[in-house]
Amino acid sequence: MQASYLSFWEYETFLKNIDLTIIGSGIVGLTSAYLYKQKFPEKRVVVLESGVLPHGATTRNAGFACFGSISEILDDLKETDEESCFKLVKERHDGLLALLDLHGKSSIGYVQSGGFEIFFDNDEALFEECFSKMDYINKALKKYAGFDTNVFECIDLPKHWRIKAYPKIFFNPFEGQIHSGMLMQHLLKLCNKSGILILNGIKATTIEVNNNHVTIEANPFDLKTSFVLVCNNGFASELLPELQVIPARGQVLVTSPIRDLNWEGTFHHYKGYDYFRNIGDRILIGGGRHIDLKNEYTSTMEITPVITDYLISVLKNHLIPEKEFTIEYSWAGIMGKGQSKQPIIKKIDDRVGVAVRMGGMGVAIGTNVARQAVELFTSQ
């Protein structure tokens, strides 16, 4: 007789009569678990997470509370119609408001520092294109996204910042910063208080639907549950290959403290591919995927020289050219992307739902995606 991984006590206490199992403990997964438990407090909810900490993007992002720069919006308009494009921006902004409503500002370290789009000297043509479309974008955001004032304005690059860049930038007062670790900590607190069981180090490999339950084959043990919600975003296609979710890596660096760093905010460059912000007196910089785009469509969490060298060159040549610094933190996170920037929120079986493909905007849309995901199971 082969010994089972779980004892009788463990199975009876933790894994018996599970109503809903959620795969993935990021923003969408934990928020879905919490909101479902609020609707159905008598139900047993279990969250499976493959990592010791959330393994995808939630605690590996840049901590931007943003919804799109002018050049990114113009890039999106090349792929979709006007109404769809600006309604997506509305979804992101509405999602940020929902995030703040659920957590409050202090619990997630939110600072409405504003968002800036910056251009380097060789970006003059892109700036001129953005400037020529700024009034059109502001009017469209009023029409489709409900803003009652202009979102973007063109201002001079402040000289005291000592950033080497094109002398004009765009400012968006509605964006801000969060502390991604504090957000996750608050989500965990909400879930723990609600009696939700979160199991780390459990990697789901197969979902098998039966007549009255679902079997989740996982490492190191399997479990049975009444319903499953898949929220593992960039890793979703590993579990459900039929989903159109492409893993995309984002690499991030954080500097040592910078003496006399005299700017703060969230900054975007080149269609949103580059981004940087302050964390106190440090600089966080990430992105650069356009430098090696093909190889950045991967689920491998590695830091690569081609991207890090580029990001360091941006720091040295543009952001802090006169200051000494070292890189004290570096990491990679995995986003879920696809041909569409719309998330996938649907049932693929009576007992299995999915809420994945955040498109790199999980902070902005994750809370409302979770609300929609929970609605998939409200009749159960």
C-alpha positions in Angstrom: 0.0 0.0 0.0 1.4 3.3 -1.1 1.4 6.1 1.5 -0.7 9.2 0.6 0.8 12.7 0.7 -1.9 13.9 3.1 -2.9 12.4 6.4 -6.5 11.8 7.4 -6.4 14.8 9.7 -5.1 17.1 7.0 -7.7 16.0 4.5 -10.6 16.2 6.9 -9.5 19.6 8.2 -8.4 21.5 5.1 -9.5 19.8 1.9 -12.9 18.2 2.5 -16.1 19.7 0.9 -14.5 22.6 -0.9 -17.1 24.7 -2.7 -14.8 27.0 -4.8 -11.1 26.6 -5.6 -9.3 29.5 -7.1 -6.0 29.0 -8.9 -3.6 31.9 -8.5 -3.3 34.3 -5.6 -2.7 37.6 -7.4 -4.9 40.6 -7.4 -7.7 38.9 -9.3 -7.5 35.6 -7.5 -7.5 36.9 -3.9 -10.1 39.6 -4.7 -12.3 37.0 -6.3 -12.0 34.8 -3.2 -12.8 37.6 -0.9 -15.8 38.9 -2.9 -17.2 35.4 -3.3 -16.9 34.7 0.4 -18.7 38.0 1.1 -21.6 36.8 -1.0 -21.6 33.3 0.3 -20.0 33.3 3.8 -21.1 29.7 4.4 -19.1 28.4 1.4 -15.6 26.9 1.7 -13.1 28.7 -0.5 -9.5 27.5 -1.1 -6.8 29.4 -3.1 -3.9 27.5 -4.7 -0.7 29.4 -5.4 2.3 27.8 -7.1 4.9 30.1 -5.5 5.9 30.7 -1.9 4.6 34.3 -2.6 2.4 35.2 -5.5 4.4 34.0 -8.5 3.2 36.1 -11.4 2.9 39.9 -11.6 1.0 41.2 -8.6 4.0 41.7 -6.3 6.4 41.9 -9.2 5.0 44.9 -11.0 6.1 48.6 -10.8 3.3 49.8 -8.6 1.7 52.1 -11.1 -1.9 53.2 -10.7 -2.2 54.2 -14.4 -4.5 53.8 -17.3 -2.5 54.8 -20.4 -0.3 57.5 -21.8 -1.1 59.4 -25.0 1.4 57.5 -27.2 0.1 54.2 -25.8 -3.5 55.2 -26.6 -2.5 56.3 -30.1 -0.8 52.9 -30.6 -4.0 51.1 -29.5 -6.1 53.1 -31.9 -4.1 51.5 -34.7 -5.4 48.1 -33.7 -9.0 48.9 -32.6 -11.9 51.3 -33.2 -12.3 54.6 -31.2 -15.1 53.5 -29.0 -13.5 50.2 -27.9 -10.2 51.9 -27.3 -11.5 54.7 -25.0 -14.0 52.4 -23.2 -11.0 50.3 -22.3 -9.3 53.3 -20.8 -12.6 53.9 -18.9 -12.5 50.4 -17.6 -9.0 51.0 -16.3 -9.9 54.2 -14.6 -13.1 52.8 -13.1 -11.0 49.8 -11.9 -8.6 52.1 -10.1 -11.5 53.8 -8.3 -12.8 50.3 -7.4 -9.4 49.3 -6.0 -9.3 52.4 -3.8 -12.9 51.9 -2.7 -12.1 48.3 -1.6 -8.8 49.0 0.1 -8.6 52.7 0.9 -5.5 54.7 0.1 -3.4 54.1 3.2 -3.6 50.3 3.1 -2.0 50.1 -0.3 0.4 53.1 0.0 -1.5 55.1 -2.6 -0.1 58.5 -3.6 -1.8 60.5 -6.4 1.5 61.9 -7.6 0.3 62.2 -11.2 1.5 60.6 -14.4 4.0 62.0 -16.8 4.9 61.0 -20.4 8.4 61.9 -21.2 10.2 61.9 -24.6 14.0 61.7 -25.3 15.7 63.8 -27.9 15.2 61.3 -30.6 11.5 61.0 -29.9 10.6 64.4 -31.3 8.5 63.0 -34.1 6.5 60.9 -31.6 6.0 63.9 -29.4 4.7 66.0 -32.3 2.2 63.2 -33.2 1.0 63.0 -29.6 0.7 66.8 -29.3 -1.3 67.0 -32.5 -3.8 64.4 -31.1 -3.9 65.6 -27.4 -7.1 67.7 -27.8 -8.8 64.8 -29.7 -7.9 62.3 -27.0 -9.1 64.7 -24.2 -12.5 65.1 -26.0 -12.8 61.3 -26.6 -12.1 60.6 -22.9 -14.9 63.0 -21.9 -17.2 61.3 -24.4 -16.5 57.7 -23.7 -14.8 57.6 -20.3 -16.9 60.2 -18.4 -14.1 62.7 -17.5 -15.5 66.2 -17.0 -12.1 67.9 -17.4 -9.1 67.4 -19.7 -7.0 64.4 -18.7 -3.8 65.4 -20.5 -2.0 68.7 -20.7 1.4 69.6 -22.3 3.8 71.3 -19.9 7.5 72.2 -19.9 10.0 69.6 -18.6 11.0 71.1 -15.2 14.6 72.2 -15.4 15.3 71.4 -11.7 14.6 67.7 -12.4 17.8 67.7 -14.4 16.5 65.0 -16.7 18.0 65.0 -20.1 15.0 64.8 -22.4 12.8 66.6 -24.9 11.7 70.0 -23.3 8.0 69.2 -23.4 6.1 66.5 -21.6 2.5 65.5 -20.9 0.9 65.5 -17.5 -2.0 63.4 -16.2 -3.2 64.4 -12.7 -5.4 61.3 -12.3 -2.6 58.7 -12.0 -0.5 57.7 -9.0 1.6 55.1 -7.2 0.9 52.2 -5.0 3.0 49.9 -2.9 2.4 46.5 -4.4 3.5 44.6 -1.3 1.1 46.5 0.9 -1.7 45.8 -1.6 -1.0 42.0 -1.4 -0.7 42.2 2.4 -4.1 43.8 2.7 -5.7 41.3 0.3 -4.2 38.5 2.4 -5.6 40.1 5.6 -9.1 40.4 4.1 -9.0 36.8 3.0 -7.7 35.4 6.2 -10.3 37.3 8.2 -13.0 35.8 6.0 -11.8 32.3 6.6 -10.4 31.6 3.2 -7.7 28.9 3.0 -4.6 29.9 1.0 -2.2 27.1 0.1 1.2 28.2 -1.3 3.6 25.9 -3.1 0.8 24.0 -4.8 1.0 24.0 -8.7 -2.1 22.9 -10.5 -1.3 20.9 -13.6 -4.7 19.5 -14.8 -8.4 20.2 -14.3 -10.7 17.3 -14.8 -14.5 17.9 -14.7 -16.8 15.2 -13.5 -20.6 15.0 -13.0 -20.7 16.6 -9.6 -17.2 17.9 -8.9 -13.9 18.9 -10.3 -10.6 17.1 -9.7 -7.5 19.4 -9.7 -4.4 17.4 -10.3 -1.6 19.3 -8.6 1.9 19.0 -7.2 2.3 17.7 -4.5 -1.3 16.5 -4.0 -4.7 16.5 -5.8 -8.0 17.8 -4.5 -11.7 17.8 -5.3 -13.9 20.9 -5.4 -17.3 21.8 -6.6 -16.2 24.7 -8.8 -12.9 26.2 -10.1 -11.9 29.7 -11.0 -8.6 30.0 -12.9 -6.8 33.3 -12.1 -3.2 32.5 -12.9 -3.0 35.2 -15.7 0.2 34.8 -17.7 0.5 31.1 -16.8 -3.1 30.3 -17.8 -2.2 28.6 -21.1 0.0 26.1 -19.3 -3.1 24.9 -17.5 -5.7 25.5 -20.2 -3.8 25.5 -23.6 -7.0 26.6 -25.5 -6.9 30.0 -23.9 -5.4 32.8 -26.0 -3.0 34.0 -23.3 0.6 34.7 -24.1 3.1 35.1 -21.2 5.1 38.3 -21.4 8.0 39.1 -19.1 8.6 42.5 -17.5 12.0 43.2 -16.1 12.4 45.8 -13.3 15.4 47.4 -11.6 15.6 49.5 -8.4 18.5 51.8 -7.6 20.3 52.6 -4.5 19.1 55.8 -2.7 19.8 58.8 -5.0 21.1 61.9 -3.3 18.9 64.9 -3.8 16.4 63.2 -6.1 14.1 66.1 -6.7 11.2 64.6 -8.7 8.4 62.1 -7.9 5.6 60.5 -9.9 4.9 57.8 -12.4 6.6 58.2 -15.8 6.0 56.6 -19.1 8.2 56.6 -22.2 7.7 55.3 -25.8 4.1 53.9 -25.9 4.3 52.6 -22.3 7.1 50.2 -23.0 9.4 52.1 -20.6 8.3 53.2 -17.2 10.0 54.6 -14.1 9.0 56.2 -10.8 10.5 57.1 -7.5 10.3 54.9 -4.4 11.2 57.4 -1.8 14.7 58.5 -2.9 15.2 55.4 -5.1 14.3 55.0 -8.8 12.4 52.0 -10.0 12.7 51.5 -13.8 11.2 48.7 -15.9 10.1 47.6 -19.3 12.4 47.8 -22.4 10.5 44.9 -23.9 10.5 46.6 -27.3 14.3 46.2 -27.4 14.0 42.4 -27.5 10.3 41.8 -28.0 10.4 38.3 -29.4 12.4 36.9 -26.5 10.3 38.7 -23.9 7.3 36.7 -24.7 8.2 34.0 -22.2 7.2 32.7 -18.8 10.9 32.4 -17.7 11.6 34.7 -14.8 15.1 35.8 -15.6 16.9 39.1 -15.9 18.6 39.4 -19.2 21.7 41.6 -20.1 20.1 43.1 -23.2 17.2 44.6 -21.2 19.1 45.5 -18.1 21.8 47.2 -20.0 19.2 49.3 -21.9 17.5 50.3 -18.6 20.7 51.2 -17.0 21.6 53.3 -20.0 18.3 55.2 -19.7 19.3 55.9 -16.1 22.8 57.1 -16.9 22.0 59.0 -20.0 18.7 60.6 -19.3 17.2 60.3 -15.7 20.2 60.8 -13.4 23.2 61.5 -15.7 25.1 63.4 -13.0 24.6 61.1 -10.1 26.3 57.9 -8.8 24.1 54.9 -8.2 24.1 51.1 -8.1 21.3 48.6 -8.8 20.3 47.1 -5.5 17.2 45.1 -6.6 16.3 43.4 -9.9 13.5 41.0 -10.8 11.2 39.8 -13.5 7.4 39.3 -13.5 5.1 37.6 -15.9 2.1 39.3 -17.5 -0.7 37.8 -19.5 -1.2 39.3 -23.0 -3.0 38.4 -26.2 -4.2 39.7 -29.5 -6.8 41.7 -27.6 -6.2 43.9 -24.5 -9.5 42.8 -23.1 -9.3 40.3 -20.3 -10.8 36.8 -20.6 -13.7 36.4 -18.1 -15.9 33.5 -18.9 -17.0 30.0 -18.1 -15.4 27.2 -20.1 -17.6 24.6 -18.4 -20.5 24.6 -15.9 -18.0 24.1 -13.1 -14.9 26.0 -14.4 -14.5 29.7 -15.0 -11.5 31.8 -16.0 -10.4 35.4 -15.3 -7.1 36.0 -17.0 -5.1 38.1 -19.5 -4.8 41.4 -17.6 -2.5 42.8 -20.4 -0.1 44.4 -17.9 -3.0 46.4 -16.3 -3.8 44.1 -13.4 -3.6 47.0 -10.8 -6.0 49.0 -12.8 -8.6 46.4 -13.9 -8.0 43.5 -11.4 -10.6 44.5 -8.8 -13.4 44.9 -11.3 -12.3 41.7 -13.2 -12.7 39.9 -9.9 -16.2 41.3 -9.5 -17.2 40.0 -12.9 -15.6 36.6 -12.2 -17.5 36.1 -9.1 -20.7 36.8 -11.0 -20.0 33.6 -13.1 -20.8 31.6 -9.9 -23.5 33.6 -8.2 -26.2 31.2 -9.3 -24.4 28.3 -7.6 
